[in-house]
Amino acid sequence: MMMMNHSLKSQCKVNLGTVIEGKWHRNRYTIVKELGYGANGIVYLAKSQNQQVALKMSDNGMSITSEVNVLKSFAKVQGSALGPSLLDVDDWERRGSKISFYVMEYIQGPDLLTFIHQKGPSWTGVLIVQLLSDLEALHKNGWVFGDLKPDNLIVTGPPPKIRTIDVGGTTVQGRAIKEFTEFYDRGYWGLGTRKADPAYDLFAAAMILINTAYPKRFSKSTGDLKQLKLMVRQKKELLKYEDVILNALQGNYASADEMRNDMLQLTRSSSGQRSTPNRKKGQTTGSQPVSRQAYIQKKKKGGFIETVLIVLIVTLLYLFYIYGQLL
């Protein structure tokens, strides 16, 4: 991952209990603890009027503006919970210098791997399907998440709902990925470029699936598809998802919806057998043929029952008629 330089971290480093007051809006935030830092700033847990919030600060105003624009764009996506809600944007004057910051909803809950460890692997498919729904909305809005990893995925609830945090790596489609973590980066594994496209996020989603079976991850040896395929086949819990994982690693999905449809088939299946077809790059076949076949079978079954009922009614009417004639 691209790390934050030491000078920037020291400028944004504040003691617990420090009160941050915005220059323009005059809102006050009391720092509770540091939540984490990345290439573009430090995120703190803070309190404002007895409400817990997450506050990110940086001396790079352009970086803050970019992330704020991402969150504003997310807010326009109807019916989606992409990222935290944006609450405030301002500057803080400290020691004669200006530090930009923004305040967002504090999303509480365990990260994805911790949740699966606590609740069991049966939740893996359900949560990845949720994630892919959010990614589809994100991609349709012109963005790629970029630094997609379990640390940036929080499970809230009940009911359990996956939420994305830390939009620092979110990149406009077509540009170079701004921030990444090697294990989830297709460039690191020699399986693609670092150009921001939907397939970049889907590769990371496949690596997250692998990561659920290898919580401590693993080192790169040959560093290619062969190694990743071997690691998948060594874990029983990943065999069910093997076709989906390999398709995503090779960039065979045109959209997050395609990958989601294949995951849904596997998640809904009561058996552990793999039923997802291998895809070729650019192939867009989803679950529609299966749905159509199920519909036809259901229709045939319904037609048969209807025929039996009609025959039965006609037979009863005929018997009543004969009985009436005999009387």
C-alpha positions as CSV (number, residue, x, y, z in Angstrom):
1,M,0.0,0.0,0.0
2,M,1.2,3.5,-0.7
3,M,2.1,4.8,2.8
4,M,1.7,8.3,4.2
5,N,4.9,10.2,4.4
6,H,6.2,11.0,7.9
7,S,6.1,14.8,7.6
8,L,2.4,14.7,6.7
9,K,1.7,12.2,9.5
10,S,3.4,14.5,12.1
11,Q,1.6,17.6,10.9
12,C,-1.8,15.8,11.2
13,K,-0.9,14.0,14.5
14,V,-2.9,15.3,17.4
15,N,-3.3,14.3,21.0
16,L,-6.4,12.7,22.4
17,G,-8.8,15.3,23.8
18,T,-7.7,17.9,21.2
19,V,-10.6,20.1,20.1
20,I,-10.7,20.7,16.3
21,E,-12.7,23.8,15.4
22,G,-13.6,24.5,11.8
23,K,-12.5,27.9,10.5
24,W,-15.7,28.4,8.4
25,H,-18.5,26.5,10.0
26,R,-17.2,26.7,13.6
27,N,-18.3,23.2,14.4
28,R,-16.2,21.7,17.2
29,Y,-14.9,18.1,17.4
30,T,-13.1,16.4,20.3
31,I,-10.6,13.8,19.3
32,V,-11.2,10.4,21.0
33,K,-8.7,8.1,19.3
34,E,-6.9,7.4,16.0
35,L,-8.7,4.9,13.8
36,G,-6.0,4.6,11.1
37,Y,-3.9,6.4,8.5
38,G,-3.1,6.0,4.8
39,A,-1.3,7.8,2.0
40,N,-3.5,10.9,2.2
41,G,-4.3,11.6,5.8
42,I,-5.2,10.3,9.3
43,V,-8.7,9.3,10.4
44,Y,-9.8,9.9,14.0
45,L,-12.8,8.9,16.1
46,A,-14.2,12.2,17.4
47,K,-17.2,13.4,19.4
48,S,-19.5,16.3,18.4
49,Q,-22.5,17.1,20.5
50,N,-22.5,13.6,22.0
51,Q,-22.4,12.0,18.6
52,Q,-19.5,9.8,17.5
53,V,-18.1,10.7,14.1
54,A,-15.1,9.9,12.0
55,L,-12.8,12.9,11.1
56,K,-10.2,12.7,8.4
57,M,-7.5,15.4,8.2
58,S,-4.7,16.1,5.7
59,D,-2.5,19.0,4.7
60,N,-3.3,18.0,1.1
61,G,-6.4,20.0,0.3
62,M,-6.7,18.5,-3.1
63,S,-6.8,15.0,-1.7
64,I,-9.6,16.0,0.8
65,T,-11.5,17.7,-2.0
66,S,-11.3,14.5,-4.1
67,E,-12.5,12.3,-1.3
68,V,-15.4,14.7,-0.5
69,N,-16.4,14.6,-4.1
70,V,-16.5,10.8,-4.0
71,L,-18.7,10.8,-0.9
72,K,-21.0,13.5,-2.4
73,S,-21.3,11.3,-5.5
74,F,-22.1,8.2,-3.4
75,A,-24.9,10.2,-1.7
76,K,-26.6,10.6,-5.1
77,V,-26.9,6.8,-5.6
78,Q,-30.5,6.0,-4.7
79,G,-31.0,2.9,-2.5
80,S,-27.3,2.3,-1.9
81,A,-25.2,2.5,1.2
82,L,-21.9,3.3,-0.5
83,G,-19.4,4.6,2.0
84,P,-20.2,6.7,5.1
85,S,-22.4,9.7,4.9
86,L,-20.6,13.1,4.6
87,L,-21.4,15.5,7.6
88,D,-19.0,18.4,7.3
89,V,-16.1,19.8,5.4
90,D,-13.8,22.6,6.8
91,D,-10.3,23.8,7.5
92,W,-8.5,23.9,10.9
93,E,-5.8,26.5,11.6
94,R,-2.9,25.0,13.6
95,R,0.4,26.6,14.3
96,G,0.0,29.0,11.5
97,S,-0.8,26.4,8.9
98,K,-4.1,25.2,7.4
99,I,-5.1,21.6,7.7
100,S,-8.1,20.5,5.7
101,F,-10.6,18.0,7.2
102,Y,-13.9,16.4,6.6
103,V,-16.3,14.6,9.0
104,M,-18.3,11.5,8.1
105,E,-20.6,9.0,9.7
106,Y,-18.8,6.6,12.1
107,I,-19.6,3.1,10.9
108,Q,-19.4,0.7,13.8
109,G,-18.8,-3.1,13.6
110,P,-16.2,-5.7,13.0
111,D,-14.3,-5.9,9.7
112,L,-15.3,-8.6,7.2
113,L,-12.8,-11.2,8.3
114,T,-13.5,-10.8,12.0
115,F,-17.2,-11.1,11.4
116,I,-16.8,-14.3,9.4
117,H,-14.4,-15.7,12.0
118,Q,-17.1,-15.0,14.7
119,K,-20.2,-16.1,12.8
120,G,-18.8,-18.8,10.5
121,P,-18.0,-19.3,6.8
122,S,-21.7,-19.6,5.8
123,W,-21.9,-15.8,5.9
124,T,-19.1,-15.5,3.2
125,G,-21.3,-15.8,0.2
126,V,-24.1,-13.6,1.6
127,L,-21.7,-10.7,2.4
128,I,-19.8,-11.0,-0.9
129,V,-23.1,-10.8,-2.8
130,Q,-23.9,-7.6,-0.9
131,L,-20.5,-6.2,-1.7
132,L,-20.9,-6.9,-5.4
133,S,-24.3,-5.1,-5.4
134,D,-22.5,-2.0,-3.9
135,L,-19.7,-2.3,-6.4
136,E,-22.2,-2.4,-9.3
137,A,-23.7,0.9,-8.1
138,L,-20.3,2.4,-7.6
139,H,-19.1,1.4,-11.1
140,K,-22.3,2.7,-12.8
141,N,-21.6,6.0,-11.1
142,G,-18.2,6.1,-12.8
143,W,-15.9,5.1,-9.9
144,V,-13.6,2.2,-9.0
145,F,-13.0,1.6,-5.2
146,G,-9.3,0.8,-5.8
147,D,-8.1,-0.1,-2.3
148,L,-10.7,-2.9,-1.7
149,K,-9.7,-5.1,1.2
150,P,-11.3,-6.6,4.4
151,D,-10.0,-3.7,6.5
152,N,-12.1,-1.3,4.5
153,L,-15.3,-3.5,4.8
154,I,-17.3,-3.2,8.0
155,V,-20.2,-5.4,8.9
156,T,-23.0,-3.5,10.7
157,G,-26.3,-4.7,12.0
158,P,-28.4,-6.5,12.8
159,P,-29.4,-7.5,10.2
160,P,-25.8,-7.9,9.0
161,K,-25.0,-5.4,6.3
162,I,-21.6,-4.8,4.6
163,R,-20.4,-1.1,4.4
164,T,-17.3,0.3,2.8
165,I,-15.1,2.8,4.6
166,D,-12.0,4.8,3.6
167,V,-12.6,6.1,0.1
168,G,-9.0,7.4,-0.2
169,G,-8.3,4.9,-3.0
170,T,-11.5,5.5,-5.0
171,T,-10.6,6.5,-8.5
172,V,-12.4,7.8,-11.6
173,Q,-12.7,5.0,-14.1
174,G,-9.9,5.1,-16.8
175,R,-7.3,6.7,-14.5
176,A,-4.4,5.1,-12.7
177,I,-5.4,3.5,-9.3
178,K,-4.4,6.0,-6.6
179,E,-3.9,3.7,-3.6
180,F,-3.7,-0.1,-3.3
181,T,-2.7,-3.0,-1.1
182,E,-0.4,-5.5,-2.8
183,F,-2.2,-8.7,-1.9
184,Y,-5.5,-7.5,-3.5
185,D,-3.8,-5.8,-6.5
186,R,-3.9,-7.6,-9.8
187,G,-0.7,-5.7,-10.9
188,Y,1.2,-7.3,-8.0
189,W,0.1,-10.8,-9.2
190,G,0.9,-10.0,-12.9
191,L,-2.7,-10.5,-13.9
192,G,-3.5,-7.0,-15.2
193,T,-2.8,-3.3,-15.1
194,R,-3.5,-0.7,-12.4
195,K,-5.9,1.1,-14.6
196,A,-9.2,1.8,-12.8
197,D,-11.8,-0.4,-14.4
198,P,-14.6,-2.5,-12.8
199,A,-12.5,-5.7,-13.3
200,Y,-9.9,-4.2,-11.0
201,D,-12.4,-4.3,-8.1
202,L,-13.7,-7.7,-9.0
203,F,-10.1,-9.1,-8.9
204,A,-9.8,-7.7,-5.4
205,A,-13.2,-9.2,-4.4
206,A,-11.9,-12.6,-5.5
207,M,-8.8,-12.1,-3.4
208,I,-11.0,-11.2,-0.5
209,L,-12.8,-14.5,-0.9
210,I,-9.4,-16.3,-0.9
211,N,-8.4,-14.2,2.2
212,T,-11.4,-15.5,4.1
213,A,-9.8,-19.0,4.0
214,Y,-6.3,-17.6,4.6
215,P,-6.8,-14.9,7.3
216,K,-3.1,-14.2,7.6
217,R,-2.8,-14.2,3.8
218,F,0.2,-15.8,2.1
219,S,3.4,-14.8,0.4
220,K,3.9,-14.6,-3.4
221,S,6.0,-17.4,-4.8
222,T,5.4,-17.8,-8.5
223,G,3.1,-14.9,-8.3
224,D,0.7,-15.9,-11.0
225,L,-2.7,-17.5,-11.7
226,K,-1.2,-21.0,-11.1
227,Q,-0.2,-20.1,-7.5
228,L,-3.6,-18.6,-6.8
229,K,-5.4,-21.6,-8.3
230,L,-3.4,-23.9,-6.1
231,M,-4.2,-22.0,-3.0
232,V,-7.9,-22.1,-3.8
233,R,-7.9,-25.8,-4.3
234,Q,-6.1,-26.4,-1.0
235,K,-9.1,-25.1,1.0
236,K,-12.3,-27.0,1.1
237,E,-14.4,-23.9,1.8
238,L,-13.1,-22.2,-1.4
239,L,-13.9,-25.1,-3.8
240,K,-17.5,-24.0,-4.0
241,Y,-16.4,-20.6,-5.3
242,E,-13.6,-21.8,-7.5
243,D,-15.1,-21.0,-10.9
244,V,-16.2,-17.5,-9.7
245,I,-12.8,-16.8,-8.2
246,L,-10.9,-17.9,-11.3
247,N,-13.2,-15.9,-13.6
248,A,-12.7,-12.8,-11.6
249,L,-9.0,-13.3,-11.3
250,Q,-8.8,-13.5,-15.1
251,G,-11.0,-10.5,-15.8
252,N,-13.8,-12.6,-17.4
253,Y,-16.6,-10.6,-15.8
254,A,-17.9,-7.5,-17.6
255,S,-19.7,-6.3,-14.5
256,A,-20.1,-6.8,-10.8
257,D,-23.7,-7.9,-11.5
258,E,-22.4,-10.9,-13.6
259,M,-20.1,-12.0,-10.7
260,R,-23.0,-11.4,-8.3
261,N,-25.4,-13.6,-10.3
262,D,-22.9,-16.5,-10.3
263,M,-22.4,-16.0,-6.6
264,L,-26.1,-16.1,-6.0
265,Q,-26.4,-19.4,-7.8
266,L,-23.8,-20.9,-5.5
267,T,-25.1,-19.2,-2.3
268,R,-28.7,-20.5,-2.9
269,S,-27.5,-24.0,-3.8
270,S,-28.0,-26.4,-0.9
271,S,-25.3,-28.7,-2.3
272,G,-21.6,-27.9,-2.3
273,Q,-21.2,-28.9,-6.0
274,R,-19.9,-26.3,-8.4
275,S,-22.5,-25.3,-10.9
276,T,-21.1,-22.0,-12.3
277,P,-20.1,-22.2,-16.0
278,N,-16.6,-21.2,-17.0
279,R,-16.7,-17.8,-18.7
280,K,-14.6,-16.4,-21.5
281,K,-13.6,-12.8,-21.5
282,G,-16.4,-10.6,-22.6
283,Q,-19.0,-13.3,-22.2
284,T,-22.1,-11.8,-20.6
285,T,-24.2,-14.9,-19.9
286,G,-25.7,-14.6,-16.5
287,S,-28.4,-16.5,-14.6
288,Q,-31.1,-15.7,-17.1
289,P,-31.1,-19.0,-18.9
290,V,-31.3,-20.9,-15.7
291,S,-34.2,-18.7,-14.6
292,R,-36.0,-19.2,-17.9
293,Q,-35.5,-23.0,-17.7
294,A,-36.9,-23.0,-14.2
295,Y,-39.9,-21.0,-15.4
296,I,-40.6,-23.4,-18.2
297,Q,-40.4,-26.4,-15.8
298,K,-42.7,-24.7,-13.4
299,K,-45.1,-23.9,-16.2
300,K,-45.1,-27.5,-17.4
301,K,-45.7,-28.7,-13.9
302,G,-48.6,-26.3,-13.5
303,G,-50.1,-27.3,-16.8
304,F,-50.0,-31.0,-15.9
305,I,-51.8,-30.4,-12.6
306,E,-54.4,-28.3,-14.3
307,T,-55.1,-31.1,-16.9
308,V,-55.5,-33.7,-14.1
309,L,-58.0,-31.5,-12.3
310,I,-60.0,-30.9,-15.4
311,V,-60.1,-34.6,-16.2
312,L,-61.2,-35.3,-12.6
313,I,-64.0,-32.8,-12.6
314,V,-65.3,-34.0,-16.0
315,T,-65.2,-37.6,-14.7
316,L,-67.2,-36.7,-11.6
317,L,-69.8,-34.7,-13.6
318,Y,-70.2,-37.7,-16.0
319,L,-70.7,-40.1,-13.0
320,F,-73.3,-37.8,-11.5
321,Y,-75.1,-37.7,-14.9
322,I,-75.1,-41.6,-15.1
323,Y,-76.3,-41.8,-11.5
324,G,-79.2,-39.4,-12.4
325,Q,-80.2,-41.5,-15.4
326,L,-80.4,-44.7,-13.3
327,L,-82.7,-43.0,-10.8
